[in-house]
Amino acid sequence: MKNVKILFVLLILLVFTQTSHAQFLKKLKNRAEEAAKEAVIRKSEDKVNRETERAMDTILDGNKGSKKKNKKKKSSKNDESDSDEIYKQDESDNNDTKENGFGVYSNFTFVPGNKLLFYDDFAADAIGDFPANWETGGSGEVVTTNTSESKWLSMVRRSGYMPTIENKLPENYTIEFDLANNGYGSGKPNSKLFFAFLTKKAYSMGAGGSVADIEILLSNNGFKVSNVENFGGEVEVKIGSRIDREMTDYLNNTVHISIAVNKKRLRMWVNEEKMVDSPNLLQANIGKYFIIQAMDVLPEKGHFVGISNFKIAESTEDLRSLLIKNGKFSTTGIYFDTAASTVKKESYGILLDIANMLRDNDDINLQIIGHTDNQGAEDYNQTLSEKRAAAVKELLVEEFGIREDRLQFMGKGETEALDDNTTEKGRANNRRVEFIKI
């Protein structure tokens, strides 16, 4: 009898254990199903957000609809040689960022203007002088650093810096420059920079009439894009948006700034990341003049803030229209390492635009022609131009999946100058890549 009771108790325990185990498995299954549903919802939301951003870009820019997805493989190679350098970017829509060198800029949609209005790398300015092609109500000087081959305009204290341009800026234009900062960190005072768009010529934001600006904070915590705003009597709708995008890696470092103005719309990228996209910021006549205003940049405290490779270009017809109308177009927006044929990653945008045009027009084949300025020996420039044209072809084939038989390349060195090689702007105009329909 005792044994029967024991067996009965064991049977009850076994049934209870199996029931509990089944319930436990059922709970696990339910949780797994819920997690899967949440993952699907998140994926759908991400897709909607991406599509919405692309749709806004298309609506505000008037660009054509969706583009095809691009394959990315390896970085471009080649290096060697002498004379030039520039800087660039684009406007399209690829979603997959891949950490593979050139492909890290696969979300970069900035396209530079195609008519150069101003260029300065300070090459012709003496160290210690204020640059000849700039204006200020404060002070500053051209310097070199031990981490760069470039010359820099060192911006100090509370000063505004304006490039000297004969006419007011047009409705559509782009601005690009390298921005270096150093001497910030624990125990150091903060500095601010303002990229300011004015209605009238002035060397400070307060005297520039109605103004729009993007504020950059350099602090112990990092390089921060703080806010974007407009103000003044001509502003119909006041805009003041907090960005608060803080990037510790960019403090005491060099970044590339890209700005696109399309009538009222203003966008800004820091390296490959879009930080600002405000469709109605530049109201009335705001944006006819541009200054960089430094605030509390103190050399005696160890601060250094400098700009180099500064470029303003008007955005006129897009490359598709130019190719259809003229059978060719050229761009100063494909950038190479100095004295080399390695394409800089900031060139991603314009190359993507070219690739999308080729994908949308299967009947178009292109000849790619490299051009240089006249700095250096003529035979050297000829070789360099050929290598650069070859590097562009290689990227279009390997990074963007364009068939190789649709592309040819050649170099013309310094033989077909478009502008005066005795000025910095002229040399920058001559350093270009040309595309001709064949």
Buried (B, 14 or more C-beta within 10 A) or exposed (E): EEEEEEEEEEEEEEEEEEEEEEEEEEEEEEEEEEEEEEEEEEEEEEEEEEEEBBEEBBEBBEBEEEBEEBEBBEBBEBEEBBBBBBBBBBBBBBBEBEEEBBBBBBBBBBBBBBBBBBBBBBEBBEEEEBBEBBBBBBEBBBBBBEEEEBBBBBBBBEBBBBBEBEEEBBEBBBBBBBBBBBBBEEEBBBBBBBBBBBBEBBBBBEEBBBBBBBBBBBBEBBBBBBBBBBBBEBBEEEBEEEBEBBBEEBBBBBBBBBBBBBEBBBBBBBBBBBBBBBBBBBBBBBBBBBBBBBBBBBEEEEBBBBBBBBBBBBBEBBBBEBBBEEEBBBBBBBBBBBBBBBBBBBBBBBBBBBBBBBBEEEEBBBBBBBBBBBBBBEEBBBBBBBBBBBBBBBBBBBBBBBEEEBBBBBBBBBEEBBBEBEBBBBBBBBBBBBBBBE
